[in-house]
Amino acid sequence: MELKELAVDVVKQAISGGASGAEAVVREGNEFSTVVRMGNVETLKESGSKAAGVRVFLRQRAASTYSSDLSPQGLEQMVGSALALARITSEDPYASLPDASQLGSLTGDLDLYYKDVYSLNTAERIDYARRAEQAALNSDQRISNSEGGSFDAADGYKVLANSHGFVGEYRTSYCSVSAVPIAQSNAGMQRDYWFSVARTLQKLEAPEQVGRIAAERTLRRLGARKVKTSRVPVIFDPLVARSILENIFEAVNGDSVYRGASFLAGKLGERIADEKVTVIDDGTLRGGFGSSPFDSEGVPTRRTIVIDKGVLRSYLLNTYTARKLGLQTTGNASRGLAGTPGIGVGNFFLQPGMRAPKEMIADVKEGLYITELLGFGVNLVTGDYSRGASGMWISGGELAYPVEEITIAGNLKDMLHHISEIGSDLEFRGAVAAPTLRIDGMTVAGE
């Protein structure tokens, strides 16, 4: 039986068993991963999987189960277990499928799947990892060790069906290459990394390029020192600026909002950031790492403006949280094979500005350019923000020397209002992305 038919059949079984509503997810996929360290293969993993999950509703009671046994007997047991669980769960007036009118799937090719991701044989995949590491090791004699070069590839196929008659399917692919070199000098030892990720091998950066950039990022950290505590402009490089976007996502996540666990709860329509700040969630971007034709409830993905020129316009919601808040789903339901849907991003990003990072740095007399954040000192209820950091000290508009063992602190409510400049270098290396970002008036705690 094809997976599409299997999903439809699971829904039929659930309804026949007494469910008032049901949805089934069926997934299959392949994964490959290798790490080469100092030229030798350290890990090599390859796997394939196929599994199904079902969520059933008995009026206002819901339960879910999953199984990797796709035999008729295995599926029958999976459905029976879900129905038995639903009978003993508590009632929830907000638990049900989306309305049939909300269901659908985007048409057209979103460029999510390419066969070439699995076109390389095992030796060629290992060679990608080896070449990335070797390029880093060859770049400078101070790089004498490595945590390895890696190559990963994966593809997947997903089918979703429910009792409203919705049936949707899509395929995805992914590949990545990375290097993590270690540099040593009289000033000590440092490590850093670089990576490339793409839907297709054709868009993956050359392993040699990845290795060279990883080496450059590592070497610039040698000789890092502390700085005196001060309040200065802080510039986040794109990889760490992304973490600020992740904090914003958690704050506009419908789960956090309806529980009152977000400093943005009740703030729709209010100015919550500088007018330069526009944040968008777009699950429809061609080739996007967070793109899909429909969300995990069968609602078409869409483009949602979350923050428009500093004003909070929308939360990100699935059906359940939308009903809790008296709003409409934004098509952001996310789930695995079992459990109730959570909320995930489409492609969540900060709209870029006009200036290059070098120009932004040139404007700063004394400040901090952050390349790494440590720890998780963010309180989404109050907005309090405190994280360990390392990077480069800016002096006279230039990157002067590396710094480490420092802490940056502030409050997200203030930080969003004090975003003074946004770079032009937006690039997606995942489903959440931000360009270089400058925030003024943060406390940098050092000596």
Secondary structure by P-SEA (a helix, b strand, c coil): ccaaaaaaaaaaaaaaaccccbbbbbbbbbbbbbbbccccccbbbbbcccbbbbbbbccccccccccccccaaaaaaaaaaaaaaaaabbbbccccccccccbbbbcccccccccccccccaaaaaaaaaaaaaaaaacccccccccccbbbbbcbbbbbbccccccccbbbbbcccbbbbbbbccccccccccccccccccccccaaaaaaaaaaaaaaacbbbbbcccbbbbbbcaaaaaaaaaaaaaaacaaaaaacccccccccccccccccbbbbbbcccccccccccccccccbbbbbbcccccccccccccaaaaaaacbbbcccccccccccbbbbbcccccccccccaaaaaaaccbbbbbcccccccccccccbbbbbbbbbbbcccccccccccbbbbbbaaaaaaacccccccccccccccccbbbbcccccccc
